[in-house]
Amino acid sequence: QVQVTESGGGLVQVGGSLRLSCTLSGVPPSSGDRYALSWFRQFPGKEREGLACISWTGDSTYIALSVKGRFTASRNAAKTELYLQMNALRFDDTAMYYCATSRKTCIGFPFLRWATTWGQGTQVTVSS
């Protein structure tokens, strides 16, 4: 069963940096399936917002304008990890951050229906 698991959230001071990790697991090596990985975040009472997506090959990528220049997504060579490097954090970056995956490329992202599997989320809190 394909799963994604987030880690790296926590409490950080405004202006600081944090790196989130997402681990993809449960993909049978012989299946030939290719999974794009992505980051969303959710503010209380709001719908999830797509932040970044990288396809399996890396040819298809997306970064939201709201975080471009401060956040950077990258994927490891084994394609099992997706990272979100967050710099110059602001109070309004406080949210629950979710990893999600899909067998599509990043076409269709950042709509929620793009994702087929979600992680449990990791909380990021920016404080003074």
N, CA, C and O atoms as a printed pandas DataFrame, in Angstrom:
     atom_number atom_name residue_name chain_id  residue_number  x_coord  y_coord  z_coord
0              1         N          GLN        A               1    0.850   -1.194    0.000
1              2        CA          GLN        A               1    0.000    0.000    0.000
2              3         C          GLN        A               1    0.886    1.244    0.000
3              4         O          GLN        A               1    1.754    1.409    0.857
4              5         N          VAL        A               2    0.650    2.098   -0.963
5              6        CA          VAL        A               2    1.462    3.314   -1.091
6              7         C          VAL        A               2    1.117    4.266    0.048
7              8         O          VAL        A               2   -0.054    4.511    0.340
8              9         N          GLN        A               3    2.141    4.790    0.676
9             10        CA          GLN        A               3    1.958    5.748    1.765
10            11         C          GLN        A               3    2.967    6.878    1.625
11            12         O          GLN        A               3    4.024    6.719    1.015
12            13         N          VAL        A               4    2.623    8.008    2.197
13            14        CA          VAL        A               4    3.574    9.113    2.332
14            15         C          VAL        A               4    3.560    9.544    3.790
15            16         O          VAL        A               4    2.509    9.581    4.430
16            17         N          THR        A               5    4.740    9.868    4.304
17            18        CA          THR        A               5    4.882   10.240    5.706
18            19         C          THR        A               5    5.713   11.506    5.806
19            20         O          THR        A               5    6.817   11.589    5.268
20            21         N          GLU        A               6    5.163   12.493    6.505
21            22        CA          GLU        A               6    5.864   13.762    6.665
22            23         C          GLU        A               6    6.675   13.781    7.956
23            24         O          GLU        A               6    6.365   13.075    8.916
24            25         N          SER        A               7    7.715   14.601    7.955
25            26        CA          SER        A               7    8.492   14.846    9.165
26            27         C          SER        A               7    9.159   16.203    9.044
27            28         O          SER        A               7    9.246   16.772    7.955
28            29         N          GLY        A               8    9.622   16.710   10.160
29            30        CA          GLY        A               8   10.395   17.944   10.153
30            31         C          GLY        A               8    9.664   19.184   10.611
31            32         O          GLY        A               8   10.268   20.253   10.700
32            33         N          GLY        A               9    8.387   19.072   10.903
33            34        CA          GLY        A               9    7.670   20.237   11.377
34            35         C          GLY        A               9    8.080   20.604   12.795
35            36         O          GLY        A               9    8.816   19.866   13.450
36            37         N          GLY        A              10    7.601   21.746   13.262
37            38        CA          GLY        A              10    7.908   22.164   14.614
38            39         C          GLY        A              10    7.727   23.650   14.787
39            40         O          GLY        A              10    7.064   24.317   13.993
40            41         N          LEU        A              11    8.335   24.156   15.850
41            42        CA          LEU        A              11    8.248   25.563   16.205
42            43         C          LEU        A              11    9.513   26.269   15.720
43            44         O          LEU        A              11   10.626   25.801   15.960
44            45         N          VAL        A              12    9.335   27.387   15.044
45            46        CA          VAL        A              12   10.470   28.132   14.510
46            47         C          VAL        A              12   10.194   29.620   14.677
47            48         O          VAL        A              12    9.042   30.053   14.650
48            49         N          GLN        A              13   11.242   30.389   14.848
49            50        CA          GLN        A              13   11.071   31.834   14.999
50            51         C          GLN        A              13   10.846   32.495   13.648
51            52         O          GLN        A              13   11.309   32.008   12.616
52            53         N          VAL        A              14   10.139   33.593   13.672
53            54        CA          VAL        A              14    9.903   34.343   12.444
54            55         C          VAL        A              14   11.244   34.723   11.828
55            56         O          VAL        A              14   12.173   35.147   12.515
56            57         N          GLY        A              15   11.314   34.555   10.511
57            58        CA          GLY        A              15   12.552   34.799    9.797
58            59         C          GLY        A              15   13.462   33.590    9.700
59            60         O          GLY        A              15   14.454   33.609    8.971
60            61         N          GLY        A              16   13.130   32.550   10.428
61            62        CA          GLY        A              16   13.961   31.355   10.451
62            63         C          GLY        A              16   13.665   30.411    9.301
63            64         O          GLY        A              16   12.887   30.719    8.398
64            65         N          SER        A              17   14.312   29.244    9.359
65            66        CA          SER        A              17   14.179   28.242    8.299
66            67         C          SER        A              17   13.805   26.895    8.891
67            68         O          SER        A              17   14.056   26.603   10.061
68            69         N          LEU        A              18   13.198   26.094    8.042
69            70        CA          LEU        A              18   12.801   24.757    8.438
70            71         C          LEU        A              18   12.774   23.907    7.176
71            72         O          LEU        A              18   12.418   24.393    6.102
72            73         N          ARG        A              19   13.151   22.641    7.305
73            74        CA          ARG        A              19   13.060   21.745    6.159
74            75         C          ARG        A              19   12.137   20.583    6.497
75            76         O          ARG        A              19   12.350   19.861    7.471
76            77         N          LEU        A              20   11.120   20.421    5.681
77            78        CA          LEU        A              20   10.198   19.302    5.820
78            79         C          LEU        A              20   10.619   18.178    4.880
79            80         O          LEU        A              20   11.165   18.405    3.800
80            81         N          SER        A              21   10.345   16.961    5.331
81            82        CA          SER        A              21   10.630   15.787    4.508
82            83         C          SER        A              21    9.366   14.963    4.336
83            84         O          SER        A              21    8.517   14.892    5.225
84            85         N          CYS        A              22    9.268   14.354    3.187
85            86        CA          CYS        A              22    8.164   13.447    2.890
86            87         C          CYS        A              22    8.758   12.163    2.340
87            88         O          CYS        A              22    9.548   12.186    1.396
88            89         N          THR        A              23    8.374   11.052    2.932
89            90        CA          THR        A              23    8.892    9.762    2.500
90            91         C          THR        A              23    7.800    8.951    1.823
91            92         O          THR        A              23    6.730    8.725    2.390
92            93         N          LEU        A              24    8.083    8.522    0.616
93            94        CA          LEU        A              24    7.185    7.670   -0.157
94            95         C          LEU        A              24    7.543    6.205    0.107
95            96         O          LEU        A              24    8.709    5.822    0.011
96            97         N          SER        A              25    6.544    5.392    0.436
97            98        CA          SER        A              25    6.809    3.988    0.709
98            99         C          SER        A              25    5.684    3.125    0.159
99           100         O          SER        A              25    4.601    3.616   -0.161
100          101         N          GLY        A              26    5.960    1.830    0.057
101          102        CA          GLY        A              26    4.937    0.884   -0.347
102          103         C          GLY        A              26    4.774    0.718   -1.842
103          104         O          GLY        A              26    3.840    0.055   -2.291
104          105         N          VAL        A              27    5.667    1.309   -2.624
105          106        CA          VAL        A              27    5.575    1.148   -4.077
106          107         C          VAL        A              27    6.322   -0.118   -4.479
107          108         O          VAL        A              27    7.534   -0.195   -4.277
108          109         N          PRO        A              28    5.640   -1.111   -5.040
109          110        CA          PRO        A              28    6.341   -2.337   -5.442
110          111         C          PRO        A              28    7.377   -2.024   -6.520
111          112         O          PRO        A              28    7.037   -1.408   -7.530
112          113         N          PRO        A              29    8.621   -2.430   -6.330
113          114        CA          PRO        A              29    9.672   -2.092   -7.303
114          115         C          PRO        A              29    9.370   -2.600   -8.702
115          116         O          PRO        A              29    9.782   -1.989   -9.688
116          117         N          SER        A              30    8.664   -3.699   -8.793
117          118        CA          SER        A              30    8.396   -4.289  -10.102
118          119         C          SER        A              30    7.183   -3.689  -10.793
119          120         O          SER        A              30    6.892   -4.023  -11.942
120          121         N          SER        A              31    6.477   -2.810  -10.102
121          122        CA          SER        A              31    5.228   -2.295  -10.669
122          123         C          SER        A              31    5.455   -1.333  -11.820
123          124         O          SER        A              31    4.616   -1.203  -12.712
124          125         N          GLY        A              32    6.595   -0.659  -11.792
125          126        CA          GLY        A              32    6.833    0.344  -12.822
126          127         C          GLY        A              32    6.038    1.619  -12.618
127          128         O          GLY        A              32    6.101    2.530  -13.444
128          129         N          ASP        A              33    5.279    1.695  -11.512
129          130        CA          ASP        A              33    4.482    2.899  -11.261
130          131         C          ASP        A              33    5.394    4.056  -10.888
131          132         O          ASP        A              33    6.405    3.893  -10.204
132          133         N          ARG        A              34    5.007    5.205  -11.351
133          134        CA          ARG        A              34    5.787    6.407  -11.079
134          135         C          ARG        A              34    4.896    7.398  -10.356
135          136         O          ARG        A              34    3.767    7.663  -10.770
136          137         N          TYR        A              35    5.416    7.935   -9.283
137          138        CA          TYR        A              35    4.618    8.809   -8.430
138          139         C          TYR        A              35    5.216   10.209   -8.348
139          140         O          TYR        A              35    6.401   10.379   -8.062
140          141         N          ALA        A              36    4.389   11.186   -8.601
141          142        CA          ALA        A              36    4.755   12.559   -8.299
142          143         C          ALA        A              36    4.527   12.782   -6.808
143          144         O          ALA        A              36    3.677   12.136   -6.196
144          145         N          LEU        A              37    5.288   13.694   -6.237
145          146        CA          LEU        A              37    5.132   14.044   -4.826
146          147         C          LEU        A              37    4.880   15.534   -4.696
147          148         O          LEU        A              37    5.335   16.330   -5.518
148          149         N          SER        A              38    4.157   15.896   -3.666
149          150        CA          SER        A              38    3.757   17.291   -3.538
150          151         C          SER        A              38    3.598   17.695   -2.089
151          152         O          SER        A              38    3.531   16.856   -1.191
152          153         N          TRP        A              39    3.539   19.012   -1.878
153          154        CA          TRP        A              39    3.254   19.601   -0.577
154          155         C          TRP        A              39    2.007   20.489   -0.679
155          156         O          TRP        A              39    1.834   21.262   -1.622
156          157         N          PHE        A              40    1.166   20.343    0.317
157          158        CA          PHE        A              40    0.031   21.229    0.528
158          159         C          PHE        A              40    0.153   21.777    1.946
159          160         O          PHE        A              40    0.898   21.238    2.765
160          161         N          ARG        A              41   -0.567   22.829    2.224
161          162        CA          ARG        A              41   -0.719   23.284    3.599
162          163         C          ARG        A              41   -2.158   23.693    3.826
163          164         O          ARG        A              41   -2.898   24.009    2.894
164          165         N          GLN        A              42   -2.530   23.677    5.089
165          166        CA          GLN        A              42   -3.913   24.006    5.442
166          167         C          GLN        A              42   -3.937   24.887    6.670
167          168         O          GLN        A              42   -3.372   24.546    7.710
168          169         N          PHE        A              43   -4.602   26.030    6.538
169          170        CA          PHE        A              43   -4.848   26.922    7.662
170          171         C          PHE        A              43   -6.167   26.506    8.296
171          172         O          PHE        A              43   -7.031   25.959    7.611
172          173         N          PRO        A              44   -6.337   26.755    9.592
173          174        CA          PRO        A              44   -7.586   26.375   10.257
174          175         C          PRO        A              44   -8.810   26.954    9.545
175          176         O          PRO        A              44   -8.878   28.156    9.286
176          177         N          GLY        A              45   -9.753   26.103    9.240
177          178        CA          GLY        A              45  -10.986   26.544    8.616
178          179         C          GLY        A              45  -10.895   26.823    7.134
179          180         O          GLY        A              45  -11.857   27.291    6.525
180          181         N          LYS        A              46   -9.745   26.538    6.548
181          182        CA          LYS        A              46   -9.546   26.806    5.120
182          183         C          LYS        A              46   -9.286   25.514    4.356
183          184         O          LYS        A              46   -8.953   24.484    4.942
184          185         N          GLU        A              47   -9.442   25.585    3.061
185          186        CA          GLU        A              47   -9.133   24.439    2.208
186          187         C          GLU        A              47   -7.612   24.321    2.047
187          188         O          GLU        A              47   -6.880   25.304    2.161
188          189         N          ARG        A              48   -7.167   23.108    1.782
189          190        CA          ARG        A              48   -5.736   22.904    1.566
190          191         C          ARG        A              48   -5.259   23.653    0.333
191          192         O          ARG        A              48   -5.953   23.735   -0.681
192          193         N          GLU        A              49   -4.059   24.195    0.449
193          194        CA          GLU        A              49   -3.443   24.987   -0.612
194          195         C          GLU        A              49   -2.235   24.235   -1.147
195          196         O          GLU        A              49   -1.348   23.862   -0.380
196          197         N          GLY        A              50   -2.192   24.014   -2.430
197          198        CA          GLY        A              50   -1.048   23.340   -3.031
198          199         C          GLY        A              50    0.144   24.272   -3.107
199          200         O          GLY        A              50    0.029   25.402   -3.580
200          201         N          LEU        A              51    1.299   23.794   -2.638
201          202        CA          LEU        A              51    2.503   24.616   -2.602
202          203         C          LEU        A              51    3.532   24.206   -3.655
203          204         O          LEU        A              51    4.084   25.056   -4.353
204          205         N          ALA        A              52    3.783   22.913   -3.767
205          206        CA          ALA        A              52    4.869   22.470   -4.629
206          207         C          ALA        A              52    4.623   21.047   -5.087
207          208         O          ALA        A              52    4.031   20.236   -4.374
208          209         N          CYS        A              53    5.088   20.763   -6.287
209          210        CA          CYS        A              53    4.944   19.424   -6.860
210          211         C          CYS        A              53    6.166   19.114   -7.714
211          212         O          CYS        A              53    6.664   19.978   -8.437
212          213         N          ILE        A              54    6.641   17.886   -7.627
213          214        CA          ILE        A              54    7.706   17.419   -8.509
214          215         C          ILE        A              54    7.299   16.050   -9.028
215          216         O          ILE        A              54    6.964   15.158   -8.248
216          217         N          SER        A              55    7.327   15.884  -10.340
217          218        CA          SER        A              55    6.964   14.606  -10.936
218          219         C          SER        A              55    8.065   13.575  -10.708
219          220         O          SER        A              55    9.141   13.892  -10.201
220          221         N          TRP        A              56    7.776   12.350  -11.088
221          222        CA          TRP        A              56    8.752   11.266  -10.913
222          223         C          TRP        A              56   10.058   11.570  -11.642
223          224         O          TRP        A              56   11.141   11.361  -11.094
224          225         N          THR        A              57    9.960   12.048  -12.842
225          226        CA          THR        A              57   11.167   12.317  -13.625
226          227         C          THR        A              57   11.790   13.667  -13.278
227          228         O          THR        A              57   12.953   13.923  -13.592
228          229         N          GLY        A              58   11.008   14.522  -12.629
229          230        CA          GLY        A              58   11.505   15.866  -12.351
230          231         C          GLY        A              58   11.246   16.845  -13.480
231          232         O          GLY        A              58   11.556   18.031  -13.368
232          233         N          ASP        A              59   10.675   16.344  -14.571
233          234        CA          ASP        A              59   10.417   17.225  -15.713
234          235         C          ASP        A              59    9.246   18.157  -15.467
235          236         O          ASP        A              59    9.175   19.243  -16.043
236          237         N          SER        A              60    8.339   17.735  -14.621
237          238        CA          SER        A              60    7.148   18.528  -14.338
238          239         C          SER        A              60    7.236   19.016  -12.902
239          240         O          SER        A              60    7.272   18.215  -11.968
240          241         N          THR        A              61    7.271   20.328  -12.730
241          242        CA          THR        A              61    7.381   20.900  -11.390
242          243         C          THR        A              61    6.418   22.063  -11.244
243          244         O          THR        A              61    5.960   22.634  -12.234
244          245         N          TYR        A              62    6.119   22.401  -10.026
245          246        CA          TYR        A              62    5.208   23.509   -9.723
246          247         C          TYR        A              62    5.607   24.089   -8.381
247          248         O          TYR        A              62    5.916   23.344   -7.452
248          249         N          ILE        A              63    5.605   25.392   -8.267
249          250        CA          ILE        A              63    5.774   26.066   -6.986
250          251         C          ILE        A              63    4.772   27.209   -6.955
251          252         O          ILE        A              63    4.667   27.983   -7.906
252          253         N          ALA        A              64    4.044   27.307   -5.864
253          254        CA          ALA        A              64    3.012   28.327   -5.740
254          255         C          ALA        A              64    3.631   29.720   -5.673
255          256         O          ALA        A              64    4.682   29.915   -5.062
256          257         N          LEU        A              65    2.983   30.664   -6.292
257          258        CA          LEU        A              65    3.480   32.043   -6.280
258          259         C          LEU        A              65    3.544   32.592   -4.858
259          260         O          LEU        A              65    4.382   33.437   -4.544
260          261         N          SER        A              66    2.647   32.102   -4.004
261          262        CA          SER        A              66    2.596   32.623   -2.639
262          263         C          SER        A              66    3.857   32.310   -1.844
263          264         O          SER        A              66    4.137   32.978   -0.849
264          265         N          VAL        A              67    4.623   31.306   -2.266
265          266        CA          VAL        A              67    5.825   30.931   -1.523
266          267         C          VAL        A              67    7.078   30.964   -2.387
267          268         O          VAL        A              67    8.179   30.736   -1.887
268          269         N          LYS        A              68    6.928   31.240   -3.654
269          270        CA          LYS        A              68    8.077   31.251   -4.558
270          271         C          LYS        A              68    9.097   32.284   -4.084
271          272         O          LYS        A              68    8.747   33.408   -3.723
272          273         N          GLY        A              69   10.356   31.877   -4.094
273          274        CA          GLY        A              69   11.420   32.757   -3.617
274          275         C          GLY        A              69   11.764   32.517   -2.163
275          276         O          GLY        A              69   12.853   32.878   -1.714
276          277         N          ARG        A              70   10.850   31.912   -1.419
277          278        CA          ARG        A              70   11.124   31.580   -0.018
278          279         C          ARG        A              70   11.165   30.063    0.199
279          280         O          ARG        A              70   11.965   29.572    0.996
280          281         N          PHE        A              71   10.322   29.339   -0.494
281          282        CA          PHE        A              71   10.245   27.885   -0.359
282          283         C          PHE        A              71   10.819   27.224   -1.608
283          284         O          PHE        A              71   10.623   27.702   -2.726
284          285         N          THR        A              72   11.525   26.128   -1.401
285          286        CA          THR        A              72   12.082   25.351   -2.507
286          287         C          THR        A              72   11.801   23.877   -2.278
287          288         O          THR        A              72   12.028   23.351   -1.189
288          289         N          ALA        A              73   11.306   23.217   -3.314
289          290        CA          ALA        A              73   11.066   21.780   -3.236
290          291         C          ALA        A              73   12.151   21.037   -3.999
291          292         O          ALA        A              73   12.636   21.505   -5.029
292          293         N          SER        A              74   12.523   19.877   -3.480
293          294        CA          SER        A              74   13.509   19.049   -4.164
294          295         C          SER        A              74   13.220   17.585   -3.860
295          296         O          SER        A              74   12.535   17.248   -2.894
296          297         N          ARG        A              75   13.760   16.742   -4.706
297          298        CA          ARG        A              75   13.501   15.312   -4.578
298          299         C          ARG        A              75   14.846   14.589   -4.615
299          300         O          ARG        A              75   15.757   14.998   -5.336
300          301         N          ASN        A              76   14.966   13.516   -3.835
301          302        CA          ASN        A              76   16.245   12.813   -3.827
302          303         C          ASN        A              76   16.396   11.944   -5.070
303          304         O          ASN        A              76   15.432   11.707   -5.797
304          305         N          ALA        A              77   17.618   11.472   -5.303
305          306        CA          ALA        A              77   17.904   10.717   -6.522
306          307         C          ALA        A              77   17.106    9.418   -6.581
307          308         O          ALA        A              77   16.731    8.962   -7.661
308          309         N          ALA        A              78   16.851    8.831   -5.431
309          310        CA          ALA        A              78   16.085    7.584   -5.391
310          311         C          ALA        A              78   14.592    7.813   -5.583
311          312         O          ALA        A              78   13.816    6.868   -5.720
312          313         N          LYS        A              79   14.204    9.089   -5.591
313          314        CA          LYS        A              79   12.807    9.484   -5.833
314          315         C          LYS        A              79   11.870    9.064   -4.703
315          316         O          LYS        A              79   10.652    9.046   -4.884
316          317         N          THR        A              80   12.415    8.735   -3.565
317          318        CA          THR        A              80   11.573    8.310   -2.448
318          319         C          THR        A              80   11.328    9.404   -1.429
319          320         O          THR        A              80   10.515    9.239   -0.519
320          321         N          GLU        A              81   12.033   10.534   -1.576
321          322        CA          GLU        A              81   11.906   11.619   -0.626
322          323         C          GLU        A              81   11.613   12.923   -1.359
323          324         O          GLU        A              81   12.150   13.188   -2.435
324          325         N          LEU        A              82   10.762   13.715   -0.760
325          326        CA          LEU        A              82   10.516   15.072   -1.235
326          327         C          LEU        A              82   10.787   16.000   -0.062
327          328         O          LEU        A              82   10.343   15.756    1.061
328          329         N          TYR        A              83   11.512   17.053   -0.338
329          330        CA          TYR        A              83   11.844   18.010    0.709
330          331         C          TYR        A              83   11.192   19.357    0.405
331          332         O          TYR        A              83   10.961   19.712   -0.751
332          333         N          LEU        A              84   10.907   20.084    1.460
333          334        CA          LEU        A              84   10.441   21.456    1.315
334          335         C          LEU        A              84   11.310   22.321    2.215
335          336         O          LEU        A              84   11.167   22.313    3.437
336          337         N          GLN        A              85   12.204   23.060    1.595
337          338        CA          GLN        A              85   13.063   23.993    2.329
338          339         C          GLN        A              85   12.320   25.315    2.445
339          340         O          GLN        A              85   11.997   25.949    1.441
340          341         N          MET        A              86   12.055   25.719    3.663
341          342        CA          MET        A              86   11.279   26.929    3.907
342          343         C          MET        A              86   12.182   27.952    4.587
343          344         O          MET        A              86   12.674   27.723    5.691
344          345         N          ASN        A              87   12.391   29.068    3.926
345          346        CA          ASN        A              87   13.234   30.139    4.458
346          347         C          ASN        A              87   12.409   31.397    4.698
347          348         O          ASN        A              87   11.295   31.537    4.192
348          349         N          ALA        A              88   12.970   32.294    5.468
349          350        CA          ALA        A              88   12.311   33.582    5.755
350          351         C          ALA        A              88   10.878   33.367    6.196
351          352         O          ALA        A              88    9.959   34.008    5.686
352          353         N          LEU        A              89   10.690   32.465    7.143
353          354        CA          LEU        A              89    9.337   32.099    7.563
354          355         C          LEU        A              89    8.623   33.267    8.220
355          356         O          LEU        A              89    9.223   34.068    8.937
356          357         N          ARG        A              90    7.334   33.341    7.955
357          358        CA          ARG        A              90    6.481   34.419    8.458
358          359         C          ARG        A              90    5.412   33.833    9.363
359          360         O          ARG        A              90    5.161   32.628    9.351
360          361         N          PHE        A              91    4.791   34.692   10.142
361          362        CA          PHE        A              91    3.707   34.225   11.019
362          363         C          PHE        A              91    2.621   33.527   10.202
363          364         O          PHE        A              91    2.051   32.535   10.654
364          365         N          ASP        A              92    2.337   34.031    9.022
365          366        CA          ASP        A              92    1.245   33.455    8.238
366          367         C          ASP        A              92    1.637   32.200    7.480
367          368         O          ASP        A              92    0.869   31.712    6.652
368          369         N          ASP        A              93    2.823   31.672    7.753
369          370        CA          ASP        A              93    3.179   30.339    7.265
370          371         C          ASP        A              93    2.772   29.267    8.268
371          372         O          ASP        A              93    2.890   28.075    7.985
372          373         N          THR        A              94    2.295   29.685    9.438
373          374        CA          THR        A              94    1.838   28.729   10.440
374          375         C          THR        A              94    0.649   27.954    9.891
375          376         O          THR        A              94   -0.382   28.532    9.548
376          377         N          ALA        A              95    0.807   26.643    9.814
377          378        CA          ALA        A              95   -0.223   25.805    9.203
378          379         C          ALA        A              95    0.154   24.344    9.398
379          380         O          ALA        A              95    1.246   24.023    9.866
380          381         N          MET        A              96   -0.772   23.468    9.030
381          382        CA          MET        A              96   -0.471   22.044    8.937
382          383         C          MET        A              96   -0.010   21.791    7.514
383          384         O          MET        A              96   -0.670   22.197    6.558
384          385         N          TYR        A              97    1.105   21.130    7.378
385          386        CA          TYR        A              97    1.681   20.846    6.066
386          387         C          TYR        A              97    1.515   19.368    5.748
387          388         O          TYR        A              97    1.838   18.497    6.554
388          389         N          TYR        A              98    1.003   19.112    4.555
389          390        CA          TYR        A              98    0.711   17.742    4.140
390          391         C          TYR        A              98    1.513   17.373    2.894
391          392         O          TYR        A              98    1.718   18.193    1.999
392          393         N          CYS        A              99    1.954   16.136    2.862
393          394        CA          CYS        A              99    2.515   15.566    1.656
394          395         C          CYS        A              99    1.418   14.751    0.967
395          396         O          CYS        A              99    0.567   14.151    1.623
396          397         N          ALA        A             100    1.456   14.742   -0.347
397          398        CA          ALA        A             100    0.489   13.965   -1.114
398          399         C          ALA        A             100    1.169   13.408   -2.352
399          400         O          ALA        A             100    2.166   13.950   -2.831
400          401         N          THR        A             101    0.614   12.315   -2.864
401          402        CA          THR        A             101    1.200   11.707   -4.038
402          403         C          THR        A             101    0.122   11.324   -5.043
403          404         O          THR        A             101   -1.054   11.183   -4.708
404          405         N          SER        A             102    0.563   11.162   -6.277
405          406        CA          SER        A             102   -0.332   10.775   -7.355
406          407         C          SER        A             102    0.506   10.123   -8.444
407          408         O          SER        A             102    1.691   10.422   -8.590
408          409         N          ARG        A             103   -0.114    9.232   -9.207
409          410        CA          ARG        A             103    0.603    8.630  -10.330
410          411         C          ARG        A             103    0.599    9.518  -11.555
411          412         O          ARG        A             103    1.208    9.189  -12.573
412          413         N          LYS        A             104   -0.085   10.639  -11.456
413          414        CA          LYS        A             104   -0.026   11.602  -12.554
414          415         C          LYS        A             104    1.294   12.368  -12.446
415          416         O          LYS        A             104    2.021   12.228  -11.462
416          417         N          THR        A             105    1.593   13.163  -13.444
417          418        CA          THR        A             105    2.676   14.145  -13.301
418          419         C          THR        A             105    2.084   15.290  -12.478
419          420         O          THR        A             105    1.104   15.089  -11.761
420          421         N          CYS        A             106    2.656   16.468  -12.570
421          422        CA          CYS        A             106    2.098   17.595  -11.827
422          423         C          CYS        A             106    0.952   18.270  -12.581
423          424         O          CYS        A             106    0.413   19.276  -12.119
424          425         N          ILE        A             107    0.588   17.736  -13.712
425          426        CA          ILE        A             107   -0.576   18.271  -14.414
426          427         C          ILE        A             107   -1.809   17.981  -13.571
427          428         O          ILE        A             107   -2.042   16.847  -13.155
428          429         N          GLY        A             108   -2.595   19.028  -13.327
429          430        CA          GLY        A             108   -3.750   18.877  -12.457
430          431         C          GLY        A             108   -3.489   19.385  -11.049
431          432         O          GLY        A             108   -4.424   19.703  -10.315
432          433         N          PHE        A             109   -2.222   19.460  -10.675
433          434        CA          PHE        A             109   -1.858   20.084   -9.404
434          435         C          PHE        A             109   -2.007   21.588   -9.587
435          436         O          PHE        A             109   -1.665   22.066  -10.668
436          437         N          PRO        A             110   -2.488   22.377   -8.627
437          438        CA          PRO        A             110   -2.651   22.108   -7.211
438          439         C          PRO        A             110   -4.070   21.782   -6.757
439          440         O          PRO        A             110   -4.411   21.931   -5.583
440          441         N          PHE        A             111   -4.893   21.333   -7.708
441          442        CA          PHE        A             111   -6.247   20.990   -7.284
442          443         C          PHE        A             111   -6.210   19.766   -6.377
443          444         O          PHE        A             111   -5.424   18.844   -6.596
444          445         N          LEU        A             112   -7.066   19.764   -5.357
445          446        CA          LEU        A             112   -7.051   18.685   -4.378
446          447         C          LEU        A             112   -7.320   17.334   -5.020
447          448         O          LEU        A             112   -6.788   16.322   -4.564
448          449         N          ARG        A             113   -8.134   17.296   -6.069
449          450        CA          ARG        A             113   -8.480   16.018   -6.690
450          451         C          ARG        A             113   -7.291   15.371   -7.397
451          452         O          ARG        A             113   -7.355   14.207   -7.793
452          453         N          TRP        A             114   -6.201   16.135   -7.554
453          454        CA          TRP        A             114   -4.984   15.573   -8.155
454          455         C          TRP        A             114   -4.417   14.453   -7.279
455          456         O          TRP        A             114   -3.915   13.449   -7.787
456          457         N          ALA        A             115   -4.504   14.639   -5.944
457          458        CA          ALA        A             115   -3.852   13.719   -5.012
458          459         C          ALA        A             115   -4.676   12.459   -4.821
459          460         O          ALA        A             115   -5.905   12.496   -4.765
460          461         N          THR        A             116   -3.963   11.335   -4.722
461          462        CA          THR        A             116   -4.633   10.068   -4.446
462          463         C          THR        A             116   -4.304    9.530   -3.059
463          464         O          THR        A             116   -5.068    8.743   -2.501
464          465         N          THR        A             117   -3.183    9.944   -2.505
465          466        CA          THR        A             117   -2.789    9.492   -1.176
466          467         C          THR        A             117   -2.229   10.683   -0.402
467          468         O          THR        A             117   -1.422   11.458   -0.914
468          469         N          TRP        A             118   -2.682   10.805    0.851
469          470        CA          TRP        A             118   -2.261   11.906    1.706
470          471         C          TRP        A             118   -1.512   11.379    2.916
471          472         O          TRP        A             118   -1.763   10.271    3.389
472          473         N          GLY        A             119   -0.587   12.193    3.409
473          474        CA          GLY        A             119    0.032   11.901    4.688
474          475         C          GLY        A             119   -0.815   12.458    5.819
475          476         O          GLY        A             119   -1.864   13.065    5.604
476          477         N          GLN        A             120   -0.321   12.231    7.042
477          478        CA          GLN        A             120   -1.056   12.676    8.228
478          479         C          GLN        A             120   -0.840   14.150    8.504
479          480         O          GLN        A             120   -1.634   14.764    9.218
480          481         N          GLY        A             121    0.199   14.723    7.964
481          482        CA          GLY        A             121    0.472   16.133    8.169
482          483         C          GLY        A             121    1.498   16.368    9.261
483          484         O          GLY        A             121    1.675   15.545   10.159
484          485         N          THR        A             122    2.172   17.506    9.168
485          486        CA          THR        A             122    3.108   17.929   10.196
486          487         C          THR        A             122    2.891   19.417   10.444
487          488         O          THR        A             122    2.801   20.205    9.503
488          489         N          GLN        A             123    2.811   19.788   11.699
489          490        CA          GLN        A             123    2.494   21.161   12.073
490          491         C          GLN        A             123    3.742   22.035   12.030
491          492         O          GLN        A             123    4.800   21.663   12.539
492          493         N          VAL        A             124    3.597   23.196   11.414
493          494        CA          VAL        A             124    4.644   24.218   11.428
494          495         C          VAL        A             124    4.069   25.438   12.123
495          496         O          VAL        A             124    3.025   25.955   11.724
496          497         N          THR        A             125    4.747   25.894   13.158
497          498        CA          THR        A             125    4.306   27.065   13.902
498          499         C          THR        A             125    5.432   28.082   13.915
499          500         O          THR        A             125    6.547   27.789   14.348
500          501         N          VAL        A             126    5.130   29.275   13.436
501          502        CA          VAL        A             126    6.115   30.350   13.397
502          503         C          VAL        A             126    5.781   31.323   14.517
503          504         O          VAL        A             126    4.661   31.826   14.596
504          505         N          SER        A             127    6.748   31.585   15.376
505          506        CA          SER        A             127    6.497   32.442   16.531
506          507         C          SER        A             127    7.547   33.546   16.608
507          508         O          SER        A             127    8.560   33.525   15.909
508          509         N          SER        A             128    7.268   34.500   17.474
509          510        CA          SER        A             128    8.199   35.617   17.643
510          511         C          SER        A             128    9.278   35.296   18.652
511          512         O          SER        A             128   10.146   36.129   18.915
